[in-house]
Amino acid sequence: MTAISLVALGTALASCQSKPPVKAVSSASALDVMEKVAVGANRCWFRSGDPAFKSYAFAPELTSFSGRPRFLLTRKGSSDIRPLLVVQAEGRPAKLSTFGPLMSEPVSGRVNADVQRWAAGNTNC
């Protein structure tokens, strides 16, 4: 494969990558927002036994020296610890991002809607 072909292939692949949605949600800090979102996700997706999330494990990482508190969803019972979903916030006002392979699945619309709702302070599932 020529160098030009490799560059064209790389450019084509890069254009297919989805960019994580980033939304400012309030004047609250990233940690304040992620605490609300993590509590909502744990309560509504996992403790409730929601079938859409039964094959995933919840891994909160709210204490972050990077300034990006987050939580991860990984495949439950798997030795593969690569996250399928990352939900993180950064800055003040907090900007939320959701990304990972799970965001190309049908459940992605629900994930974004739930995250935005919890970030805004609504505790409903």
C-alpha positions, 0 to 999 in steps of 0.5 A, a space after each residue: 500500500 502506498 503512502 498516499 493510500 495509507 493517508 487516505 485510509 487514515 483520513 477516512 477512518 478518522 472521519 468515521 469516528 464519533 465525537 463525544 457529545 459535550 454539553 455544559 449542564 450548569 454552573 456546578 463543578 464536574 464532581 458535583 454533576 458526576 455525583 448526581 449522574 453516578 447515583 442516578 445510573 447506579 440506582 436506575 440502571 443497576 440496583 433496579 435490575 434494568 434488563 438493558 444494563 444487566 450484562 454490564 458492571 458499574 465502575 465509578 471513578 469520581 476521585 480524579 486527579 485529572 479533574 475529570 470525574 467519571 464512571 465506566 461500564 464494563 462487560 460483567 464477568 469478563 476479564 476484558 476491563 476495557 470500558 464500553 461506556 465512559 461518562 465524564 465531566 470536566 470544568 466549571 461549569 461542568 461539561 459532560 461527555 459520553 463515549 465508547 462502543 456502547 454509544 453506537 448501540 440502540 441504548 445510546 439515546 437513552 444513555 444520553 437522555 438519562 445522563 442529561 436528566 440526572 445532571 440537571 438534578 432530576 432523580 427520576 429513572 
